[in-house]
Amino acid sequence: MSLYRFRDTSISVRARRLSRLWFILTIILAVPCLAFIFVPAEFSVLVQPDGTARWLYNRQFDLPTGDPAVFYDCSFAPLFWCFLGCSLFYYIIHRLVLRYAA
């Protein structure tokens, strides 16, 4: 009797493993998109004249007139939309691989 054990390396077994990988990637990218509901939508960078910078989330104040410091406002939305797009792409690939794995 041979010590070699038969391993099923058919395409369906490989496709199921790939499908699980795509689904895990979907979940990993979808969680930050859901966090978009709970985190601030924008952040600001306050740059002082001496070159120091501070990050502020959802700032509720403005600098007094004549202050040389500058606010740069940015948004997290493009980052989360990118994550959502990648997550949807991975989910579609997951469904396609599952369809052809059988």
N, C-alpha and C positions, 0 to 999 in steps of 0.2 A: 504494500500500500504506500502510496506516495505521501510525502509530508506536505506537498503543495496543496493548499486549500483554494478551491475555485472562488474567485471573486467576480461578482457581476460588474463588469465595466461597460455595460451597454450604454447607449446614448441616453436612455431615459433616466438611468441612475445619475449620470453626470448632469443632466439637465435639471433634475430635482435639486441637486446640490447648488447649482448656479442660481436656481430660482430662490432658494433660501438666502443666498448671498445678496441677490438683488432686493429681496424683501427686507433684510437687515439694513441695507443701505437706505432704503426708503424710510424706515423708522428713524434711523439716525439723523436724516436730514429733515424729517417732518417735525420732530420735537422742537427744534429751534423756531420753526415757523409758527407752531402753536404758542410758543413763549412770546411771540410778537404781541399777543393780546395783553400780556401782563407786564412787559417791560416798556420803558419810555420810548416814544417814537423818535425822539431826536436827542442829539447831544450837541454841546457847544464846546468849542475850544477857545479859551481866553488867552490871548497872547499879550504879554506885558512888553513894554518898551525894552526891558533888559534881556529879552529873549526867552524868559521862562513861560511855560504854558501850563494851564490847568484845564482839566476836563470837567465839565458840568453837565449833569443830566437834567433835562427839562428845567432849564433856568427860569426863575420867576422874577428876575430883575434885569435892568439895563444899566449900563454905565452912565455916570453923570456926563452932561455935555462938556466937552473940552478934555475929557480923559483920553490920553494917548493909547490906551490899551484897545485891542480889537477883538470882537467876537467873530468866530467863524462857525456858522450853524450847519450841521450835517444831519442826515436822517439814516436810521437803520433800515428803512423800508426797502431800498434796493437790494441790500444783503439778504433780507428775508424772502423777497420775491425770487431771488436767484436760488436760494435753498428750496423754496417751494417748487420751482420749475424742475430742478434736478430730482427732487423727491417724486414728482409726478412721472418724470421720464423713467426712473428706476422702477416705479410701480407698473408702468405699462410694459416694460421689458420683463418684469416678474410674471405678469399675466400671460404674455406671449410665450415665454419659456414653459410655463405650466401647461399651456394648451398643447404644445408640441412635444411635451415630455411623455405623454401617455402612449 
